[in-house]
Each structure stands twice: as C-alpha cells, then as structure tokens.
Amino acid sequence: MTEVPGTMMAVCGLDCGSCDIRRAPFDPEAARSVVTWFKERGWLEEHEGIEQVIARKMYCNGCRGDRTVHWSPDCVLLKCCVDERGLEHCGQCPDFVTCERIEAFANDGHRHHQEAVERLRRMRGSGP
C-alpha cells in the first residue's frame, strides 16, 4: 500500500501520508528509518526491529484512528480539536489565529511543525 502525500492530515496540519511513523507497518523503507531512529533514542534494543514497534504500538494510525495506536494519544491539540470542539483540524477553529497551543507547536524548534501550521493557515486563507 502506498499513500499519496496530502491524502491524510493530522489535526495540527502534519501530512500523515508522508510520515514514516505512520507508514512503518506497511512500508519497508519507513520501517527501517523508524527502527533506526528509535534505536538511536534508546527506545528499542539493538536486536529489536519493526516487529517490536508493531507489537508495542509505537506507530500511528492518525488522529481519528485508534488512540491506543497513536504517536501522541495525549496530544493537547488532538484533545482540543477533536474531543472538545469536534473539528477535523485546528484550521477550522474560530480561535486558531490567537491559539497559544498552535503557536507553541509551530515555534517548538521543529521545522515540520512550523510547515504544518503554515499549511493550516493557507487552508484558512490567512497564510503567506
């Protein structure tokens, strides 16, 4: 199974279709990347691989999927957007422009987070 980038978006604007953590269970290249990254962080032992990632549910099915298989099931943006407001993504929120949570996410030092919020801004028609 191959996904086209942009076909699935997280509530925060991240492109799930291109995410190795989401694709690891069905994409061998993504699996190698994730396993290497997890080992570098000490989350997997040297002898462990994708089987352990899947067994431990260390991957993601997206924001609207099973939260027991989600990279960050306690995500404050996910809880606010989906659980509290019933929205598809943060860009739909009337408080988006002034939201401290989304600004903190965009400015946490991870370029892909900034790009995700920029994607939401463009969707709203208020972006660069």
N, C-alpha and C positions, 0 to 999 in steps of 0.2 A: 504494500500500500504506500502510495506517495501522495503527499498533500501539497497543494499549491499554496505558496506564501500568501497570506491575506485572507485565507478562507476561514480562519478561526482566530478570533481576537479575544484576549483577556479583558476583564473589566477595566484594567488600567491602561489598555491600549497596546500591550505587548502582542506581537504576532506569534500566536501559538503554532501556526503551520511551519514555521522555521525553527522552532525551539527544540534543541537536542534533548532536553529533559522530557519533553512530551513525546518525542519521536523515538526515544531509546528502545522501547519494547518491540517496535516493528521495523526499525531502520538500523542495519548493522553498523553503518558509519557513525550515526548518532550514538549508538550504544558504546562504541569504542571511545568516543570523545567523553561521554558522561562517566564511564568507568574510570578512565584516566584522571579526570577532574576530581572524582570522589576519592580516589586513592591518594592524590596529592593533598587532599584536605584531611586525610585520615579517617574518612567515613567508611572506607572499605579496606579490608586487609589485602595484601599483595596477591594472594591466591584466589581472591573473590572476583566475580565478574557480573555480567548482566543478569544471570540467574538470581543472584542475591539482591540486586537492585529491584527486580520484579517481585521477588518474594517479600521484601521489606517495604514494598510500595514506595520506593524512592524516585518515583517519576510522577507525571502529572497527566490527568485526563481533561484538564481545562477547568475554568471557573464554574461552569454549570454542570460538571460531572460529579462523580462520587468523591466527596471530600476526604474519604479515607485514602484516596489515591490522588493527592493534590500536592504540588510542591510546597505550598504555603497555605494549609487549610485555615490558619488563624489570621490570614491577611486582613488588616483593618479596612482596606479598600474594598475587598470582596464582601466583607460583612456589611459595610455601609451601603454599597451599591446594590447588591443583590438581596441580602437578607432584610435590610431595613427599608430600602427605597423601592425594591422590585424593578430595578433598571437593568438593561443589557450591558451598559458600560458607563463609566464615570462621565463621559462627554454629554450624556443625556441629563445630567443632574443640573437643576437650576442654580446650585451653589458651586458649580465647577470652577468658575472664574476666581472665586475667592476661597476655594477649599485649601486649607492648610495641609491636609493629608496628601493631596495630589501634588502640591508644590514640594513637600518634603520628599516624596517619591521621586519627582523629577530632578531634584537637586541633591540626591544622595551619593553622587560621585560615579554612578553607573550610566554610561552614555546611552545604553539601550533603554534605560528608564526615561531619560530625557526625550529620546526619539519617540517612545510610546506616548508620552503626554503631548508631544507635538502632533502626533497622528490624531489624537482626540481633538486637539484644538482645530486642526484642519477640517475634521468632520463637522465640527460646530460652525465652521466658517469664520472663526476668530483667530486663526493661526497665521503664521508667517506666509 
